[in-house]
């Protein structure tokens, strides 16, 4: 069970989050209150390397990306994965793979709709994914927001997760879940679903800033759940 803490904006914040031992940290290159530039991110990573800090797997998050907006990151920033939104042009995924060694993460937007509409949405999403699947390393479920796409901090209906798990397994891709997660509800999610990873940003913030107590509690509860699950005797 992996944990991604997204939305790093400063050296101090990044250093503090890393001390809590996440598996991934995310930097938002999309327009957002958490947006950072490639130069800022590289400056943070360089300083942490100088301090001999062990840096987790790094992810750069985009929205409505095109090749021109990706080039500065791919040229001057050493993030290890790029995260896109499935509503964007999926040929971006192939372009990244052809021009870099970076992993590609794809966010699938989840609307809180009725079951009939959901099945149509699911089928449509995976029909579109079929051709791009060879270029995608990981799928991430996040709540669809009509204004900002993902990153809304809202929870979607978790009972759709098994349908996506089945499709992700068919494609051989790990599945992560985001959307309104926080230290108070992460236990409920993990008690109901066996996921490959979870992703959180605003749920571990206080007044819009990463709260290291919340980050530590969130990660600790994920680790405790995994420990408890793996310690149970086989029936």
Steps between C-alpha positions, in 0.01 A plus 500: 500500500669818379431856612538811287497841667429755231535877477854580616564874469816574697826348620390506864169330420664236283764426761233463769280272290794278405580456868159331534616232251253509207561286192434785254494879516318711243568841350216677321596664170135563408334832579409475867568669830768232542659561159880501489744556215745238371789719620354518852456124514850434377641746754317312777623161377858624460507639852362177648760300309771729639364426847518128416126462559351182354242637254189288432370435149407840354192577290422811295128570466349660189158602371423573135862431414651532155848416380620861529404520868672167568832580337635732776427235763648216298808707417589655835315314775583155634152390605455130431135491388252727328133487596229591250122517494312249286289777346814631330632371170623149575770520234696708754570173686667345199695816424645504852607136475662559163693803624596412857549229759224641722207301633153608391213518750146557377220646711152367430225745605217341697157665493247426773235382257243224491601142425375496139686819421804368686520185289485712185772725638720203595469339158569829323809570710657162439416501130700822475781352711547191286742652248694699761523213750853390397629844600326525840667373817234576762134601528369740764134552587403852605172683542393691192443869562324692218712807568851374572492138386681312777652616826168618638543345844162329466426131553343292223279195551749229593268215399615548139860412589470122436384565142811708434721248681380228266575706189839615636598141574408400146740768376768401752501843664509590870203705625524792742214698654482872578213739565419642842722263698616603846619341825138460612371297206804314368433206734149455361629499143771244569270280705270465201743481209845355437673768295848544362528853631333820618559867418425799723559874497245733662398230750834538680500880501403768750412839352633390162844392628624145557454414867776256592296357784221412256748368243663278761164376630371426150808302400507325837141382462573361153806317630310369801222369279749318280678355805173382650384344173825316437516379861160330491518117506397322182158333524 
